[in-house]
């Protein structure tokens, strides 16, 4: 998988950019269209870059921009016809040894951590789905609520802000998460009151047979284990661009089901269950943020340590 890059270069910087890109063996299909762009005006430059060279190329692009804010568009190229295959790995089990493309990882996290009205609407809808799953003891609906809820994007936005030591995304995420979960709790509270008043409460739930709710509102050591493992897998799935693993993270995080159980328990005057679910929610959110930030930092440290000897052997290069 290669990356196709499109950017706008100021005419007085294009020659320097082309020289740097042309000297990088990981760059191919370099095309320049002088004066072809408008808003902003400049030269259109596009090229393909291999994953192993992406970090050095993007670092050099930042250096050449020197404060300019022209965007750089990056597309994934799943396959290239006629491309020479990569040399066979010396190892039979581990056949890939490429650092994550950090600029793309960070851009993906930032683009997902957007708190538009749809963020809060999806949290409320996920809370309602979770509430129905709790009332009917349906684990399938609980899984559905986990997938619908967008809270993990906000959690990773906070984790990235902590890792990068940037205050604004941390504050925005820490404000959006409580507001979003509070809104989901209020919606499920009113939903529970309506169901209770209308007499449509399922018989098992009315009789106190609530296996799904009991699983949510009783945090224990396994809750900690799952939250820690999920936080690590979430970071790996983002850095490795593994969508299937990220979906697994969504259906392992006990956040929106806990928020739904808080509202529902309050509607049915189950104060102990409401307290347990609130603690479950707080426990999972805090652990996911801490583990996410720590995992990002550890991965950066490991890959920087592994790249140093390679740079010393390969020479200074363009990055």
N, C-alpha and C positions, 0 to 999 in steps of 0.2 A: 504494500500500500504506500503510495506516494502522496505528496501534498501539492496541489496546484495553487500558486500564489499570484495575486493580482494587486498591484499598488500603483500609486501616482507619485512620480519623482519630479522634484523641481529641476528644470533644465540645467541649472548650473551644478547639480549634484549627480546627474545621470551617469556621466563618464566614470566617476569614482565608484558608483554603485555597480555598474557593469563590470568594471575591473575586478571588484571583490567577488561578485557572483561567478564570473567566468573562471576564477582561480579555484573555486570550490568544486571538487570532483563529484559532490552529491547533487549539484545543480545541473539540470538539463532543460532542453526545449526553451531556451531563453529568447524571448521576443520583446522588441522595443518598438513602440509606435510614437515617434516624436510629435509633441504638441497635440496629441489625439484626445486629451481629456478636457472636460469643462467642469467647473464647480467641484473641486479646485482645478485650475488650469495646470497643465504640465505634461510630462511624458508618461504614457502608459507602459508599464513594465510587467511582464508576466513570465513565469517559469515554473518548472516542477522541481521539487526537492525531495530527496530520500529522507525517511525518518531519522536515520543516523546522523544526518547533517542539519536537521531542522533547527535544533537549539542554537548552534553556532550561527546559522544564517539569520535567524530572528534576532539574536543578540546584536549582530552587525547592523541589521536594519534599524534597530533602536539607536545605535550610535550615529548612524548617518542622518537620522531624522533630526537629532540635535534640537529637541524642543518642538518640532513641527508635529502636528496632530493628524496628518493624513492617514486615513484608515488603511489597513492591510487586509484584504479579503483572502481567506484560505478555504479551499475545498479539498475534501478527501477523494482521492482517485483509487478506487478499489483494485483496478487491474489495468495494466498497460500492455497492449499487444506489441510483440516484437522486442520487449525489454529483455536484456540478458538476466538470467536468474542469478540470485545472490550466491556467493560461494557456500559450499556445504559446510555446515557446522562441524566442529571437531568433537562435539558432544552429541550423544545419541538421545539423551533425555531432555536436556535443556538446549533448545535450538534457537532461542531469541535472547539477545542481550543488548537492547536498545533503551536508552533513557527516555522517560516521558517527555513529550514536547510541552514544556511548562507554560509557555505563553498560551497555547491552545487550551490546556487544562484550566488555567485561570480564567480565560475568556469564557469557557463553557460554564464554569461555576457562576461567574458574574452575570452572564446572560440569563441563567435560570433563576437567580436570586433577585427577581423583580417582583415588587409587591403591588401589582396592579389590582383593581377591584376583583378580577377573576381569581386571584390568589385567595382572597377571603371567601369568595363564593364557593370555590372548590372545597375549602376547608369545611364550610358549613354543610355542603352536600355530602361530603365524606362522613361528617359527623352523623347526619341523618341515616346514611346507609349503615354505619356502625351501630346506631341505636336500634335499627330494625334487626340487625344481626344479633344483638344482645337480647332483645325481647324474644326472638324466635329461636335462640340458641343455635344460630346458623354460622358456622365457622367460615363458610364460603363468602357470606356477606361481609364478615370482618376482614377477610383478605381483600375483597373488593374495595372496602373503605380505605385500606392501607394503600392500595394502588392509586386511588383517586386523589388522596391527600397530597398536596405539594409541599408539605412542611420540610421534607428532607433537603430540598433545594435551599430553603432559608437557613437550615442548620449548617449546611456546607458553606454558605455565604459567610456566616459568622466565623466558622472554623478557618476559612481562608483569610478573613480579615485579621484574626488573631495571629495566624502564621506570618502574614505580611506586615503585621504591626500597623495596620491602618484602622483608625478609629471609626470612620464613617460607616463602612459596611457592618461593623460589629454593632454599632448603636442602632442602625436601621433594622438589622435582623432581630436584635434583642427587643426591639419595640414591636415589630411585625408579628413575631411568634406569640407573645402573650395576647395581643389584640386578636389575632386570628383564632387561637384556641379558645379565648373567652367568648368570641362570637359563636364558635361551634358549640360550646357548652350552653349558651343561652338558647340557641336554636333547638338543641336536643332537649333542653329543659321544657320549653313550650310544647315541643312534640310529645314528650312523655306525659305532660299534664293533660293534653288533649286526648291521648290514648287512654289514660287512666280515667278521665271524666266521662269518656264515651263508652266505657265498659268493654273495650276491645283488647284488654290486656290478655296475652296468652295464658292459659291455665297453669302451665308449668312455672312461668315467671311469677305469676301471682302466688303460687304455692311455695315460692322460695327455691325452686329447682333451677339454678342459674349457673350452669357449668362454665359458660363463656364469660359471664360477668365475674365469676369467682376467679377465673384464670387471670383476668385483667387487674382486678383490684387487690391482688395479693402478691405484691412485689417481693422477691426473694433473691437468693444468690444467683439463681439461674437467669433472673432478669438482668443482673449485672453482666453475667457472662455473655448473654445474647447481645446486649447493647454494645459491649466492647468489641465483640467479633464483628457485629454489623458495621460499626464505625470503621474498622479496618478494611473490611471488604468494600465498603462504599468508596473509600479513597482509592483503593486499588482499581476498582471498576472505572472510576473517573480518569485516573492517570493512564490506564491501559485501554480506555475507550471500549469497554466491554458492556454493551447495553443489557445483555441477558443477566449478567451478575448484578447490575444496578437494579433491575426489576426485582431480583431476589432480595435486595436490601429493602426496597419499598414494602415488601410483604413480610418483613421481619421486624419492623420498627413498631413498637407498641406505643404510639403517640396519639394519633387521632382516635383509636378505639378507647384509649384511656380518657380522653376528653369527652367522648360520647357517653362513656359510662358515668362520668361525673355528673353531667346534666341529667341523665336518666335516673341515676340514684337519688339526686335531689328531688326530682319529680315524684318519686315513690317513697320519699322520706327515709331512705336507707343511708343514714349519715355515715356509718362506718365504711360502707362500700364507696361512698363519695370521697372520703379521706384517703382510702387505699388507692383509688384510681388517680387522685390528684398527685399522690406521692409517686406512683408509677410513671405518670406523665413527666413530672419534674426530673425523676431519676434518669429516664431515657434521654430527654433533651440535653441535660447537662453532660451525661456520659458521651453522647454522640458528638457534641461540640468539642469536648476535651480530647476524645480519642481522634476525631477528625483532624483537629489542629496538630496534635502530636504526630499522627501518621504522615501528614504532609511534610512536617519538619524533618522527620526521620528519613523519609524518602529523599528529600533534597540533600541531606547530609551524606547519605549513602552514595547517591549518584554523583555528587561533586567529588567525593573521594575516589570513585572509580574512574572519573573522567580526567583527573589530574595526570596520572601517568600516561594516558593516551595522548593528551595535548603535548606533553614533553617529548614524546616519541614522534608525533606527527609534525611538530614545529608550530609556530604561532598561528598560521592559517588566517582566514578572514574574520574570525570571531574573537 
